[in-house]
Amino acid sequence: MKKFSALIKKEWHTHGSIVLVPIWITLGFYFLLLISFGFAYFKGDFNLQLAEIQAQIKFPAINYYVNVGSVFMPGLMSLLFIIIFMQSALNEDIQKNCELFHRSQPISIWLRSFSKFIFGLMSNWLVFLMLVILNFIIINIILAFFNQLSFYPAFFGMFQMSVKYLKTGLIFGSIAFFCSAIFKDKAVFQGFAILVGINFLFLILNVMFKWNLPLPWNYFVNLIKNPGMEVLDAEADLWQTKQFIRNNWNAILWNWKTLLQIIVSGSLFVISTYIHKNKEIK
Amino acid sequence: MNDNYISINNISKYYGKFRALKNIDLNITKGKIIGLLGKNGAGKSTLMRCMLGFLNYSGEIEIMGRSVKNHREKLHDHIAFIPDVNCLDDRLTVQQTIDYVSALNDSWNQKKAERLLQNSKLPLKRKVARLSKGMKTKLYLLITLSLEVDILLLDEPTLGLDIVFRKEFFNTILGEFFNEEKTILISTHQVEEVEHILQEIIFIDDGEIILQKDVEELKDEYAIFTLPSERRSELEIHQPNVINSTLGNVSALLKRDIEIPEAKLSRPVLSDIFIEKVGGKNEEI
């Protein structure tokens, strides 16, 4: 455990600043928002129809979907940064000419690789969840201010969407990690180019020779895609909303696709580490 | 376990079609400082990296009775390795590097590390990227010599360092690391730097071991024969690889037991023997 925490610490020391970038972007966004609100307020352009909003009834669906939407930006940033981090997880030390130094330590390559995999996912997930909670607090304070907050659908809107992004991050991260074991530079770009290339080749072959070769792109999209979620009626009451949220867990988490995604991620980790282990350090 | 710390049996290494090591057999015993001497591209680094399990090879290497292929990670508990010091992780600070190595190595000696750190005056908060090459060498020495290991492999560690740091480097290793239970293998092509500390020498050329011998025995075996220039033919009869001409004289390295009347004999240094054995076969010396 001491060795594993030393490896995690090393990852933090070498990549901590990249992991924190989404936090700075979000804080910057809120700062600019505050400035523009302040500017509008002092110019007299800040005109909210408070009385009109307060007069309306509470819609649980609005609470649910507003909080689903609040996850979008942190989710997008999280996916982007997971890819950026993971695509250099196994090749960066080689690029930076320090692989020899790390390989000279009496530590299993599997453990070292696992520390990179875990750090890449966990650190990005942690930052993502922090930002999601920050957005949740801010948005729901505003909803509460207008007497529109319905906590249960608001919380589960945020929570269910976050789980979807975490799962997508797991798949994207594992694929980028796999690419980092194969390619030395711009790993995801190269991996993506090869996937698209093979897809086109198969497509052409299928059309030319009337073959039925499976298209890898379809498998890739199918792996990432979540089974269809239901749509919550805009005028659903709280009881219907709770029912909807309960049913939605099956579409989001408790299904065979989730198990498949975990198995694929685990397999990609094992294959990537095996490839990396057998790479020669010249 | 016998006295052989490192046993190399019939190893070969290919880079594509290029054969970098050719059926090498080698035994290295404990308690010795051994020089691995060869020209650039002779196979020194390749051999060392095979010993550490960084490269795939055919044949068998055993270190302290354990196969490198099967026990790579375990063996690093017993071996420290200093390649070119530029392979430290530039993104870490000095303190982070020390903490990282100390946490990963069970053989870390904290007291020794503190003492070495005190003497080194390394700036703990500075990133490795911002250290001078001399400072990096000090840091590499600190983290390596603080490990209680049995074997130290040095692969051209002083490349690019000035003479002061080079001397300090080898003196520190001698003073802080070496005893009769430990083995040091130094790969270099600057033999004059380490000649005074070496007990055994291995010459490698073109991927082959061409000589492995005790340094003093080797120097006793050969002598530099010097004659006036007009007697050059008397040296040429013995077919030395290299004949040097200086100030009206010619000299060549020959077996000491050869008799040439009135020849001046002097004791060779390792570079003389190396040039005789290896030089002349290739362009670069």
Interface residues (C-beta under 8 A of the other chain):
Chain A: K2 K3 S5 A6 L7 K9 K10 H13 T14 D93 K96 N97 C98 E99 L100 F101 H102 R103 S104 Q105 P106 I107 S108 I109 N278 E280 I281 K282
Chain B: R49 L52 F54 L55 N56 E73 K74 L75 H76 D77 A80 F81 P83 N86 C87 L88 D89 D90 R91 L92 T93 Q96 D99 Y100 V101 A103 L104 N105 D106
